[in-house]
């Protein structure tokens, strides 16, 4: 019988100065920091261990920042005033500025970048009956290289790149059909999800696959599962839809095997946590206030890096208006989502979230989960220190020949989980970035020796499938 889902409070949490809404969390491409997006013109840079704010990136945008993208050591952000900025994290100043402009400034609502291909790609709001996808070379960004203006008919909400298509798509038997090495995934409030060739200037030739979900799409993404590419989308109404990327009858690329999951799988669900909870001393008042059930109010996000079920459904996270979170896996046997873990708002005013959780980032390599809420709290959870590993809904991962908790005589030889061996970090007294060694703390590396069976942790992680 599987173990009950673990219960945990935030390993660490920190309120930001002035408590701004946290709408997005992106890992810095060059330092052990997290870049936080707010409904404002600036970005907050926070340390990924202490969660304390260490810098503010400002002066690059004249409107609220809508999207952040990292690739190849570069950090970019886009805003609704039409500006797209590359930031120099050393000087904390803007390094490159691109303007989205066709007859007038275009509000940029989605962004992705490819440093290898020297491409910056922005998606816009619907302006004058057109929603544009614009492609720039950042080395000469006075005007777009080309523009795709008919793929979508409403605000573009997501752009990302699905790289190395030959690893998940078989070769086409039709010699007339070319397969781009990188596919551009785009989604919109028009309900359309599309795959395009990002290097093709002719829009009619660029579009290789599209599906109309019929729901306003709030976000989307791609993920690998057992050698195949999956695409997920979530709607403004907290529904979810999945597709596989495959070949059609004549060898063309298709979005296929459509699966839809209703909002009832994610919101207004009642959860009863196990009676055993976190090992923490509580006062009589805390125990009196402890809940016996939790009711989800919204879908926070789809998180394939946490795990994918045997039938290809990624894990999801739902939340309550009080800041509690439940991680869910899809059960193929019941065809429904079940709880994998309860991450609860802890006792006391400063333990975890007390408001709606809007942002989530899973650091797969370091087994850490970072979350941000409307009350301006950044929280970190050490997944490695959980008493039980997360159930993902795939027997190949969940049942690995044992309960995953055996002692190992070589355990002492395993090093702590660390970030990049020569990462850069900010020094409050000296703006020069200095190299540092492995970083240890309560969030990263906390559980590498604390949980029995940690010797199997790497094997299990290899069975999980990362996103694009």
C-alpha positions as CSV (number, residue, x, y, z in Angstrom):
1,X,0.0,0.0,0.0
2,X,1.5,3.4,-0.9
3,X,2.5,5.7,1.8
4,X,0.2,8.7,2.5
5,X,1.1,11.9,0.8
6,X,3.7,13.9,2.9
7,X,2.8,17.1,4.7
8,X,5.3,20.0,4.9
9,X,5.5,23.6,5.8
10,X,7.8,26.0,3.8
11,X,11.5,25.2,4.5
12,X,12.0,28.9,4.4
13,X,10.0,32.0,3.5
14,X,10.7,35.7,3.3
15,X,8.4,38.7,2.7
16,X,9.7,41.1,0.1
17,X,10.0,44.8,0.9
18,X,6.7,46.6,0.3
19,X,5.1,43.2,-0.3
20,X,4.6,43.3,-4.1
21,X,2.6,40.6,-5.9
22,X,4.9,37.9,-7.2
23,X,3.6,36.8,-10.6
24,X,6.7,34.9,-11.9
25,X,9.8,33.2,-10.7
26,X,12.7,32.7,-13.2
27,X,16.2,31.3,-12.3
28,X,19.0,33.6,-13.1
29,X,21.1,32.3,-16.0
30,X,24.5,33.2,-14.4
31,X,24.1,33.5,-10.6
32,X,22.4,31.5,-7.7
33,X,19.5,34.0,-7.8
34,X,15.8,34.0,-8.6
35,X,14.4,36.8,-10.7
36,X,10.9,37.8,-9.5
37,X,8.3,39.5,-11.7
38,X,5.7,41.8,-10.3
39,X,2.9,44.0,-11.8
40,X,5.5,46.8,-12.0
41,X,8.3,48.2,-14.2
42,X,11.1,46.5,-12.2
43,X,12.3,43.0,-11.3
44,X,13.5,41.8,-7.9
45,X,16.6,39.6,-7.6
46,X,16.5,37.2,-4.6
47,X,19.1,34.8,-3.3
48,X,17.9,31.2,-3.9
49,X,19.0,30.1,-0.4
50,X,18.1,33.0,2.0
51,X,15.3,34.2,-0.3
52,X,16.3,37.7,0.6
53,X,16.2,40.5,-2.0
54,X,19.7,41.3,-3.2
55,X,19.0,43.7,-6.1
56,X,16.4,45.4,-8.2
57,X,16.6,45.6,-12.0
58,X,14.9,48.9,-13.0
59,X,15.1,51.7,-15.5
60,X,14.6,49.5,-18.6
61,X,10.8,49.5,-19.0
62,X,8.1,52.2,-19.0
63,X,5.3,49.8,-18.4
64,X,4.5,46.7,-16.3
65,X,6.7,43.7,-17.1
66,X,4.8,40.9,-18.7
67,X,7.4,38.1,-19.3
68,X,10.9,37.1,-18.5
69,X,13.1,34.7,-20.6
70,X,16.6,33.2,-20.0
71,X,18.8,31.4,-22.5
72,X,22.5,31.1,-23.1
73,X,23.5,33.1,-20.1
74,X,21.2,36.0,-21.1
75,X,18.4,37.5,-19.1
76,X,15.6,39.3,-21.0
77,X,12.3,40.8,-20.0
78,X,9.4,42.3,-21.9
79,X,6.7,44.9,-20.9
80,X,3.4,46.2,-22.0
81,X,4.9,49.5,-23.2
82,X,6.5,47.6,-26.1
83,X,10.0,47.4,-24.6
84,X,12.2,44.3,-24.5
85,X,15.4,44.5,-22.4
86,X,18.5,42.4,-21.9
87,X,19.9,43.0,-18.5
88,X,23.5,43.0,-17.4
89,X,23.4,41.2,-14.0
90,X,26.8,42.4,-13.0
91,X,26.0,46.1,-13.3
92,X,22.3,45.6,-12.8
93,X,21.7,47.9,-15.8
94,X,19.9,47.5,-19.1
95,X,22.3,46.3,-21.8
96,X,20.1,46.1,-24.9
97,X,16.7,47.6,-25.6
98,X,14.4,46.5,-28.4
99,X,11.1,48.3,-29.2
100,X,8.1,46.5,-30.5
101,X,6.7,49.0,-32.9
102,X,4.4,48.7,-36.0
103,X,2.9,52.1,-36.6
104,X,2.7,52.5,-32.8
105,X,4.2,50.7,-29.7
106,X,2.9,47.2,-29.3
107,X,2.3,45.8,-25.8
108,X,4.4,42.6,-25.5
109,X,2.7,39.8,-23.6
110,X,5.0,36.8,-24.3
111,X,8.7,36.4,-24.8
112,X,11.2,33.7,-25.6
113,X,14.8,33.9,-26.8
114,X,17.5,31.7,-28.4
115,X,21.0,32.9,-27.8
116,X,22.4,30.2,-30.2
117,X,20.3,31.5,-33.1
118,X,20.6,35.2,-32.1
119,X,16.8,35.5,-32.0
120,X,14.5,37.4,-29.6
121,X,10.8,36.5,-30.2
122,X,8.0,38.6,-28.8
123,X,4.2,38.1,-28.9
124,X,1.8,41.0,-28.6
125,X,-1.7,42.0,-27.5
126,X,-4.3,42.3,-30.2
127,X,-3.8,45.7,-31.7
128,X,-5.8,47.0,-34.7
129,X,-7.2,43.5,-35.3
130,X,-3.8,41.9,-35.3
131,X,-1.7,39.9,-32.8
132,X,1.9,39.8,-33.9
133,X,4.8,37.4,-33.3
134,X,7.9,39.5,-34.0
135,X,11.4,38.1,-34.6
136,X,14.6,40.3,-33.9
137,X,18.3,39.8,-34.2
138,X,19.5,41.5,-31.0
139,X,22.7,42.5,-32.8
140,X,20.7,44.7,-35.1
141,X,17.3,45.3,-33.5
142,X,16.1,48.5,-35.0
143,X,13.5,46.6,-36.9
144,X,12.2,43.0,-36.8
145,X,13.7,40.5,-39.1
146,X,10.2,39.3,-40.0
147,X,6.7,39.2,-38.4
148,X,4.0,36.5,-38.2
149,X,0.7,38.4,-37.8
150,X,-2.0,35.8,-38.7
151,X,-1.1,32.8,-36.6
152,X,-3.2,34.1,-33.8
153,X,-6.3,36.4,-33.7
154,X,-6.1,37.5,-30.0
155,X,-3.6,38.3,-27.3
156,X,-0.6,35.9,-27.3
157,X,0.0,34.4,-23.9
158,X,2.8,32.0,-24.3
159,X,6.0,31.5,-26.4
160,X,8.6,28.8,-25.9
161,X,11.0,26.7,-28.0
162,X,10.9,22.9,-28.5
163,X,14.4,22.1,-29.4
164,X,16.1,19.1,-31.1
165,X,12.9,17.9,-32.8
166,X,14.8,14.8,-34.2
167,X,14.9,13.4,-30.7
168,X,11.1,13.2,-30.4
169,X,9.8,13.2,-34.0
170,X,10.5,10.3,-36.4
171,X,11.8,11.2,-39.8
172,X,8.9,12.0,-42.2
173,X,8.4,9.5,-45.0
174,X,7.4,12.4,-47.3
175,X,10.5,14.1,-48.7
176,X,8.6,17.3,-49.4
177,X,8.0,17.9,-45.7
178,X,10.8,19.5,-43.9
179,X,11.1,19.3,-40.1
180,X,12.5,22.3,-38.3
181,X,15.2,21.5,-35.7
182,X,13.5,23.9,-33.3
183,X,9.7,24.4,-33.1
184,X,8.2,27.6,-31.8
185,X,5.2,26.8,-29.5
186,X,2.7,29.6,-29.2
187,X,-0.7,30.0,-27.5
188,X,-3.3,32.7,-27.3
189,X,-6.5,33.8,-25.7
190,X,-8.1,32.9,-29.1
191,X,-7.9,29.2,-28.0
192,X,-5.3,28.3,-30.6
193,X,-2.1,26.4,-29.8
194,X,0.4,26.4,-32.7
195,X,3.8,25.0,-33.7
196,X,5.9,27.1,-36.2
197,X,9.3,27.1,-37.7
198,X,11.0,30.1,-36.0
199,X,13.5,30.5,-38.8
200,X,10.9,30.8,-41.6
201,X,10.0,34.4,-42.6
202,X,7.0,33.3,-44.7
203,X,4.2,32.8,-42.2
204,X,2.3,30.4,-44.4
205,X,5.3,28.2,-44.7
206,X,6.3,28.6,-41.1
207,X,3.1,27.2,-39.5
208,X,3.5,23.5,-39.2
209,X,0.7,22.5,-36.8
210,X,-2.2,24.0,-35.0
211,X,-5.2,23.0,-32.8
212,X,-8.1,25.1,-31.6
213,X,-8.9,24.2,-28.0
214,X,-11.9,26.6,-27.9
215,X,-10.8,27.9,-24.5
216,X,-8.9,31.1,-23.7
217,X,-5.4,29.8,-23.0
218,X,-3.6,31.4,-20.0
219,X,-0.3,29.4,-20.3
220,X,1.2,26.5,-22.0
221,X,4.4,24.5,-22.3
222,X,6.2,21.4,-23.7
223,X,7.6,18.4,-21.9
224,X,9.3,15.1,-22.8
225,X,7.8,11.8,-21.7
226,X,9.4,8.5,-22.6
227,X,11.0,9.8,-25.7
228,X,7.9,11.7,-26.9
229,X,7.0,15.4,-26.8
230,X,3.9,16.5,-25.0
231,X,2.2,19.9,-24.9
232,X,0.1,21.2,-22.1
233,X,-2.2,24.2,-21.9
234,X,-4.3,25.6,-19.1
235,X,-7.2,27.9,-19.6
236,X,-8.4,31.1,-17.9
237,X,-11.1,28.9,-16.3
238,X,-8.6,26.4,-14.7
239,X,-9.1,23.6,-17.2
240,X,-6.1,21.7,-18.7
241,X,-5.5,20.1,-22.1
242,X,-2.8,17.9,-23.4
243,X,-1.5,17.0,-26.9
244,X,1.2,14.8,-28.3
245,X,3.5,16.0,-31.0
246,X,3.6,13.3,-33.8
247,X,3.3,12.6,-37.5
248,X,0.1,12.6,-39.6
249,X,-0.8,10.3,-42.4
250,X,1.2,12.1,-45.0
251,X,4.2,12.7,-42.7
252,X,3.3,16.2,-41.5
253,X,3.8,17.3,-38.0
254,X,0.6,17.1,-35.9
255,X,-0.8,18.0,-32.5
256,X,-2.6,14.8,-31.7
257,X,-4.1,12.5,-28.9
258,X,-6.0,15.4,-27.5
259,X,-7.0,15.0,-23.8
260,X,-9.0,17.5,-21.8
261,X,-9.2,17.7,-18.0
262,X,-12.1,19.7,-16.5
263,X,-11.7,22.4,-13.9
264,X,-13.3,20.1,-11.3
265,X,-10.0,18.1,-11.3
266,X,-8.3,21.2,-9.9
267,X,-10.6,23.7,-8.2
268,X,-13.3,23.3,-5.5
269,X,-11.9,19.9,-4.6
270,X,-11.9,18.8,-1.0
271,X,-8.8,17.2,0.3
272,X,-8.3,15.3,3.6
273,X,-4.6,15.2,4.6
274,X,-3.1,12.4,6.6
275,X,-3.3,12.6,10.4
276,X,0.4,12.6,10.7
277,X,1.9,16.0,9.7
278,X,5.1,17.9,9.9
279,X,7.4,17.4,13.0
280,X,6.9,20.7,14.6
281,X,5.9,21.8,18.1
282,X,2.5,23.5,18.0
283,X,0.7,25.5,20.7
284,X,-2.8,24.4,21.8
285,X,-4.1,27.3,19.7
286,X,-2.3,26.1,16.6
287,X,-3.7,22.6,17.1
288,X,-7.2,24.1,17.6
289,X,-6.9,26.0,14.3
290,X,-5.5,23.0,12.3
291,X,-7.7,22.1,9.5
292,X,-9.1,18.6,8.9
293,X,-9.9,19.3,5.3
294,X,-8.7,21.7,2.6
295,X,-10.7,23.0,-0.4
296,X,-8.8,24.1,-3.5
297,X,-9.8,27.4,-5.0
298,X,-7.6,27.5,-8.2
299,X,-5.0,25.8,-10.4
300,X,-1.6,27.3,-9.7
301,X,0.2,25.6,-12.6
302,X,1.1,22.5,-14.5
303,X,4.5,21.2,-13.5
304,X,5.8,18.3,-15.6
305,X,9.3,18.5,-14.0
306,X,7.7,17.2,-10.8
307,X,6.6,14.1,-12.6
308,X,4.5,12.6,-15.4
309,X,2.0,9.7,-15.0
310,X,2.1,6.5,-16.9
311,X,-0.6,7.8,-19.2
312,X,1.4,11.0,-20.0
313,X,-0.4,13.5,-17.6
314,X,1.9,15.9,-15.9
315,X,1.7,16.8,-12.2
316,X,-0.2,19.9,-11.2
317,X,-0.4,22.1,-8.2
318,X,-3.6,23.6,-6.8
319,X,-4.0,26.2,-4.1
320,X,-6.3,27.7,-1.5
321,X,-7.0,31.4,-0.9
322,X,-5.2,31.0,2.4
323,X,-1.9,30.0,0.8
324,X,-2.0,26.2,1.1
325,X,-0.9,24.1,-1.8
326,X,-1.6,20.5,-2.9
327,X,0.6,18.8,-5.4
328,X,-1.3,16.3,-7.5
329,X,-0.5,13.3,-9.7
330,X,-2.8,11.7,-12.3
331,X,-3.9,8.2,-11.4
332,X,-4.4,6.0,-14.5
333,X,-6.5,3.5,-12.6
334,X,-9.1,6.1,-11.5
335,X,-8.6,8.5,-14.4
336,X,-8.4,11.4,-11.9
337,X,-5.9,13.6,-10.1
338,X,-4.9,12.5,-6.5
339,X,-2.8,14.3,-3.9
340,X,1.0,13.7,-3.9
341,X,1.9,16.2,-1.1
342,X,0.4,18.9,1.1
343,X,2.5,22.1,1.3
344,X,0.6,24.1,4.0
345,X,0.6,27.6,5.3
346,X,2.5,27.0,8.6
347,X,1.7,28.1,12.1
348,X,2.6,31.7,12.9
349,X,2.5,34.8,10.7
350,X,5.9,34.3,9.0
351,X,5.7,30.6,7.9
352,X,4.8,30.3,4.3
353,X,2.0,32.0,2.3
354,X,-1.1,33.6,3.7
355,X,-2.6,34.6,0.3
356,X,-3.1,33.3,-3.2
357,X,-0.1,31.7,-4.7
358,X,0.6,33.1,-8.2
359,X,4.1,31.8,-9.2
360,X,6.0,28.6,-9.0
361,X,9.4,27.4,-10.1
362,X,10.7,23.8,-9.7
363,X,14.5,23.5,-9.5
364,X,14.7,20.0,-10.7
365,X,18.5,19.5,-10.3
366,X,18.4,20.7,-6.6
367,X,15.0,19.2,-5.7
368,X,13.7,22.6,-4.6
369,X,10.3,24.2,-5.2
370,X,10.0,28.0,-5.0
371,X,6.6,29.8,-4.8
372,X,5.4,33.4,-4.7
373,X,2.1,34.9,-3.6
374,X,0.0,37.9,-3.7
375,X,1.1,39.0,-0.2
376,X,4.7,39.4,-1.5
377,X,6.1,36.2,0.2
378,X,8.7,34.1,-1.5
379,X,8.9,30.6,-0.1
380,X,11.1,27.6,-0.7
381,X,10.4,23.9,-0.1
382,X,13.2,21.3,0.0
383,X,11.7,18.3,-1.8
384,X,14.7,16.2,-0.8
385,X,13.9,16.5,2.9
386,X,10.4,15.2,2.6
387,X,9.9,12.0,4.6
388,X,8.4,10.3,1.5
389,X,9.1,10.8,-2.2
390,X,6.4,12.3,-4.3
391,X,4.1,9.9,-6.0
392,X,3.9,10.8,-9.7
393,X,1.5,8.2,-11.0
394,X,4.0,6.1,-12.9
395,X,4.8,2.6,-11.5
396,X,8.2,2.8,-13.2
397,X,9.1,5.7,-10.9
398,X,6.9,5.1,-7.9
399,X,7.8,1.4,-7.6
400,X,11.5,1.1,-8.1
401,X,12.1,-2.4,-6.7
402,X,11.8,-1.3,-3.0
403,X,10.2,1.4,-0.9
404,X,12.9,3.8,-1.8
405,X,13.9,4.2,1.9
406,X,16.7,1.6,2.3
407,X,19.9,2.5,4.0
408,X,23.0,2.4,1.8
409,X,26.5,1.9,3.1
410,X,27.9,4.4,0.6
411,X,25.5,7.1,1.7
412,X,28.2,9.0,3.5
413,X,30.1,9.3,0.3
414,X,27.3,11.2,-1.4
415,X,27.9,14.9,-1.6
416,X,25.4,17.6,-0.8
417,X,23.3,18.8,-3.7
418,X,24.9,22.0,-5.0
419,X,24.3,24.7,-7.6
420,X,26.8,25.3,-10.4
421,X,30.3,24.7,-9.1
422,X,31.5,28.1,-10.1
423,X,28.4,30.3,-9.9
424,X,28.5,34.0,-9.4
425,X,26.7,35.9,-6.5
426,X,26.1,39.4,-5.5
427,X,28.2,41.1,-2.8
428,X,26.3,43.9,-1.1
429,X,29.5,45.8,-0.4
430,X,31.1,45.2,-3.7
431,X,29.2,45.1,-7.0
432,X,31.9,43.0,-8.6
433,X,30.7,39.4,-9.0
434,X,33.0,36.8,-7.3
435,X,33.2,33.1,-7.9
436,X,32.0,30.9,-5.1
437,X,32.0,27.2,-4.4
438,X,29.1,24.8,-3.6
439,X,26.2,26.4,-1.8
440,X,24.5,24.6,1.1
441,X,21.4,25.6,3.0
442,X,18.0,24.6,4.2
443,X,16.4,24.6,0.7
444,X,19.2,23.3,-1.6
445,X,20.9,20.2,-0.4
446,X,19.0,20.0,2.8
447,X,17.8,16.5,2.4
448,X,20.6,14.7,0.5
449,X,21.5,12.7,3.6
450,X,18.4,13.3,5.7
451,X,16.0,10.9,3.9
452,X,16.6,7.1,3.8
453,X,16.9,5.8,0.3
454,X,18.6,9.0,-1.0
455,X,21.0,6.7,-3.0
456,X,18.1,6.0,-5.3
457,X,17.2,9.7,-5.7
458,X,19.3,10.2,-8.8
459,X,17.9,7.1,-10.5
460,X,14.4,8.2,-9.9
461,X,15.1,11.7,-11.1
462,X,16.4,10.3,-14.4
463,X,13.0,8.6,-14.9
464,X,11.3,12.0,-14.7
465,X,10.9,14.0,-17.8
466,X,11.9,17.7,-18.0
467,X,10.1,20.5,-19.8
468,X,11.2,22.6,-22.8
